[in-house]
Amino acid sequence: MAQMLTPDDQVTTWVDISDTIERKWNALNRHVTQMSPEMPFMKMGLEGWRAFWYRETFVLRESRVEPALPETDLFAGLD
């Protein structure tokens, strides 16, 4: 599991997905090849996801526009 984690100080973008978390949950449950129902992440249930995974995180590696860090929009500054 440590391979999946990125320290917070390296995360440059935090996108709030609380409005769509249920859709993500449902999609993962329909496609068990994505994440087995036996994985601890899935055993937390939808309420656990709402509490802990309401944000997607990204690490900016390169940009052609000047980003305002931390970002909350992956497309900010683009025409």
Residue frames relative to the residue before (quaternion, step in Angstrom):
aa qw qx qy qz dx dy dz
M 1.0000 0.0000 0.0000 0.0000 0.00 0.00 0.00
A 0.5675 0.6106 -0.3925 0.3886 3.62 1.04 -0.60
Q 0.6090 0.5638 -0.3551 0.4303 3.61 1.11 -0.61
M 0.6641 0.5158 -0.2990 0.4511 3.58 1.16 -0.52
L 0.6779 0.5255 -0.2822 0.4297 3.56 1.18 -0.45
T 0.1224 -0.7441 0.6531 0.0692 3.54 -1.14 0.79
P 0.4859 -0.6704 0.4628 0.3166 3.61 -0.77 0.93
D 0.6098 -0.5972 0.3857 0.3503 3.58 -1.00 0.85
D 0.6660 0.5205 -0.3251 0.4240 3.60 0.95 -0.74
Q 0.6598 0.4712 -0.3134 0.4944 3.61 1.27 -0.15
V 0.5568 0.5924 -0.3928 0.4299 3.59 1.26 -0.25
T 0.1878 -0.8090 0.5511 0.0809 3.57 -0.79 1.02
T 0.7875 0.2356 -0.1035 0.5600 3.57 1.21 -0.46
W 0.0485 -0.7689 0.6374 -0.0119 3.54 -0.91 1.04
V 0.0556 -0.8118 0.5812 -0.0134 3.59 -0.46 1.21
D 0.3576 -0.7359 0.5413 0.1938 3.57 -0.69 1.14
I 0.0413 -0.8113 0.5830 -0.0102 3.57 -0.66 1.13
S 0.2644 0.8099 -0.4937 0.1744 3.58 1.23 0.34
D 0.6370 0.5374 -0.3328 0.4412 3.61 1.10 -0.62
T 0.7809 0.3088 -0.1567 0.5199 3.60 1.16 -0.51
I 0.3558 0.7738 -0.4740 0.2235 3.61 1.24 0.09
E 0.6382 0.5273 -0.3408 0.4455 3.60 1.01 -0.72
R 0.6267 0.5256 -0.3341 0.4685 3.60 1.04 -0.71
K 0.6436 0.5076 -0.3179 0.4766 3.58 0.99 -0.83
W 0.6364 0.5362 -0.3128 0.4578 3.58 0.94 -0.92
N 0.6823 0.4885 -0.2840 0.4640 3.57 0.86 -0.98
A 0.6457 0.5195 -0.3221 0.4575 3.58 0.97 -0.80
L 0.6598 0.4988 -0.3116 0.4677 3.59 0.92 -0.83
N 0.6675 0.4977 -0.3018 0.4644 3.57 1.02 -0.74
R 0.6596 0.4912 -0.3094 0.4775 3.59 1.15 -0.52
H 0.7531 0.2914 -0.1583 0.5682 3.57 1.19 -0.53
V 0.1286 -0.8508 0.5063 0.0567 3.56 0.37 1.26
T 0.5299 0.6007 -0.4277 0.4188 3.58 1.22 -0.12
Q 0.5977 0.5620 -0.3559 0.4475 3.59 1.24 -0.37
M 0.7812 -0.1246 0.1338 0.5969 3.56 0.90 -0.96
S 0.4140 -0.7331 0.4888 0.2287 3.57 -0.59 1.16
P 0.5473 -0.6190 0.4492 0.3399 3.62 -1.04 0.71
E 0.6409 0.5403 -0.3145 0.4455 3.58 1.24 -0.39
M 0.5118 0.6423 -0.4288 0.3764 3.60 1.22 -0.18
P 0.5993 -0.5919 0.3995 0.3618 3.59 -1.01 0.75
F 0.6003 0.5767 -0.3557 0.4250 3.60 1.08 -0.70
M 0.7130 0.4410 -0.2509 0.4839 3.56 1.03 -0.81
K 0.6172 0.5681 -0.3441 0.4218 3.58 1.09 -0.63
M 0.5507 0.6145 -0.3901 0.4086 3.60 1.25 -0.33
G 0.3647 -0.7508 0.4739 0.2804 3.55 1.18 -0.51
L 0.7216 -0.4503 0.3157 0.4204 3.53 -1.33 0.23
E 0.6540 0.5120 -0.3326 0.4467 3.60 0.90 -0.79
G 0.6197 0.5313 -0.3355 0.4703 3.58 1.07 -0.67
W 0.6426 0.5081 -0.3133 0.4803 3.55 1.03 -0.80
R 0.6378 0.5223 -0.3354 0.4560 3.59 0.95 -0.79
A 0.6945 0.4848 -0.2713 0.4572 3.58 1.02 -0.80
F 0.8338 0.2680 -0.0938 0.4734 3.58 0.89 -0.91
W 0.7954 0.2750 -0.1433 0.5208 3.61 1.06 -0.59
Y 0.2722 0.7805 -0.5131 0.2314 3.53 0.91 0.90
R 0.7156 0.3460 -0.2451 0.5551 3.58 1.30 0.08
E 0.2789 -0.6969 0.6328 0.1901 3.51 -1.18 0.69
T 0.1878 -0.7910 0.5737 0.0992 3.56 -1.00 0.75
F 0.0732 -0.7815 0.6196 0.0056 3.53 -1.16 0.75
V 0.2543 -0.7319 0.6095 0.1676 3.53 -1.27 0.46
L 0.3444 -0.7416 0.5436 0.1896 3.56 -0.64 1.15
R 0.1583 -0.8009 0.5740 0.0637 3.55 -0.75 1.07
E 0.7898 -0.0432 0.0700 0.6078 3.57 1.10 -0.71
S 0.0005 0.8006 -0.5991 0.0128 3.56 -1.08 0.68
R 0.3174 -0.7338 0.5705 0.1878 3.55 -1.15 0.69
V 0.6934 0.3314 -0.2514 0.5884 3.55 1.35 0.02
E 0.5440 -0.6129 0.4566 0.3464 3.57 -1.18 0.51
P 0.2239 -0.8041 0.5342 0.1338 3.59 -0.44 1.13
A 0.3232 -0.6765 0.6176 0.2376 3.53 -1.27 0.49
L 0.1242 -0.8310 0.5414 0.0309 3.56 -0.31 1.26
P 0.5387 -0.2292 -0.8099 0.0365 1.52 -1.88 1.57
E 0.4453 -0.6926 0.5099 0.2492 3.53 -1.15 0.69
T 0.1620 -0.7594 0.6175 0.1259 3.53 -1.28 0.45
D 0.7273 0.3028 -0.1805 0.5889 3.57 1.34 -0.03
L 0.3881 -0.7531 0.4832 0.2209 3.60 -0.56 1.12
F 0.7496 0.3961 -0.2118 0.4862 3.59 1.16 -0.49
A 0.3379 0.7549 -0.4984 0.2598 3.59 1.22 0.23
G 0.8070 0.2790 -0.2190 0.4722 3.56 -1.01 0.89
L 0.6206 0.5289 -0.3533 0.4587 3.57 1.23 -0.09
D 0.4292 -0.6864 0.5268 0.2589 3.57 -1.09 0.75
